[in-house]
């Protein structure tokens, strides 16, 4: 297929484009900055500079490219940085998940494109009730922290409009796979503590595994929604010390919930102590997806341990 990948120069896009090409697809990849054009060419994609918030430009771009499928992977998180309120951190990404999604779907509809796959998110979204691991059919949290309301709403909007269009939504886990991403830098400096009991769950996924699930979803009929996460959702009091150990860093600090609430806000406390993980059984069953890193336990070590043969094998990716 001829595949239009929006946000192709981002974290997952850089892993996805080579996999699509390996599967025989032709890729047109968008980026916002001219500085990323050479990155896309090196990956094997035809580069296209495009602002997804310019609806007219998106409509014209999809019409001109004439793709068989559209993949929406655009976010605005490359600069990193977190504030007390998730809605402030994710403000532009929220626009990409609402206005940007609308523009891409409008372009796909006008160009007669039937296949549409979009990035969503699984961690911290499921209702903080019952079991600690949730499926796609479980209820989402209708009482998110005050500072995350817009962020949760934008993801729910994307989930709805994409599936209404007949597309596939991928609720990815927390990405890892880049040796020096923001989380890694914070853990190295002991700036990512275990908060309270540290029993809030997170679901992770290596970028290569997220990309392989996306490539499979592209060849699957929609509408559908999948959790794209690894096999082992886990509490922070397990995965965070393991990540520090893989990095050769000092163990994470422990901080009481009341203190974190004062300087980081309720969002951080709720996520760290009450969040639920996600099950990947549906994605594995329906997409035939198998993971290179079934657990973050192997994945963290493979990415961050210099002597790991797995890391050496993937160093060029």
Secondary structure, DSSP 8 states (H G I E B T S, - for coil): -EEEEETTTSHHHHHHHHHHHHTT-EEEEEESSGGGHHHHHHHT-EEEE--TT-HHHHHHHHHHHT-SEEEE---S-TT----SSHHHHTHHHHHIIIIIHHHHHHHHHHHT--EEEEEEE-TTTB-SSS-SEE-TTS-B-SS--GGGHHHHHHHHHHHHHHHHHT-EEEEE-EEE--TT-HHHHHHHTT-S-EETT---EE-EEEHHHHHHHHHHHHTS-SSEEEEE--S--EEHHHHHHHHHHHHT-----EE-HHHHHHHH-HHHHHHHHH--EE--HHHHHHH----SSSSHHHHHHHHH-TT-HHHHHTTT-
